[in-house]
Amino acid sequence: MISFFRKKKTIEEIVNPQTLERKITTIWSPYGIDTSGFSYKLAEGFSNYFYTTLIELPCLGIPRLSVASETIDRDNHTEAAIQELEQKKQITSDWFIKKTNTLRVLPSGYYATPELPIANRVELETLVEFPQKIAEMAFGYGSQQILFECQGQISHPMTFYALKLADLVFIPLTEPNQIAFTLLNLKRIFHLFKWDEGKYKILANNNLDILSEAMVIKDDEGKTSISPDIWKYDVNEILSTLGISGLETIKDNKKARTFLSFQKPTATTPADEEITNEAEKIVIKL
């Protein structure tokens, strides 16, 4: 069994929430299929064991997660957070929407303008910095696990850096015609960018053995080959493979419920206090 989440300590042994392992998981389809429903179900699964935040990166400006999670909010959405970063060079407002005591989401705006997506209205630097900045914000508010739901290609800055930051990347395949373009993208990632191939997991429903034979990535000389792991496209199977299913749930762990929670970051300096107080206000209205 793959021990992606190492069980070094139990909740009872932890004296500070900051000592908990923090992980970023990115869900990405190079072929551009809608993975928001799967991302939300996976986030729900994670949230049984960890304080979890799911963030949709609107590279294409398509409001998918708001529908999948039944979360339609005119004020709190990813575009608003990006706009704040563009204007202030930092994210100070709490844009996350609470779904349960252990799960929060930040979807793309349901009422976004499709003819002029946010990615076309801000500087490139803002898009490059956003995944890191919003992850820091979520971790600061108590998240243990962050999931990025990606829409774009590796040519889109937010998708690119969400893939780079991730500890684990899930790539769902739903049709055979998606294999070739997925392999082409992974070849660029492994051979051009030299990113760790071990964190990329292909997800498929059927014919996993046949697919494993097809998913072989060779270099330009046809010598070096990489075969990504292929997992079952099923949330329960994924949680089991990661070793999460064997952990005690937050619901069943009284100390976890009372000691760990989504909470406002603690201010340690006057400057931090000003930022922390500002985090309680919604200052951007799109």
Buried (B, 14 or more C-beta within 10 A) or exposed (E): EEEBBEEEEEBEEBEEBEEBBBBBBBBBBBBBEBBBBBBBBBBBBBBBBBBBBBBBBBBBBBBBBBBBBEBBBEEBBBBBBBBBBBEBEEBBBBBBBEBEEBBBBBBBBBEBEEEEBBBEBBEEEBBBBBBBBBBBBBBBBBBBBBBBBBBBBBEBBBBBBBBBBBBBBBBBBBEEEBBEBBBEBBBBBBBEEEBEBEBBBBBBEEEBEEBBEEBEBEEEEEEEEBEBBBBBBBBEEBBBBBBBBEBBBBEEBEEBBEBBBBEEBEBEEEEEEEBBEBBEEEEBEB
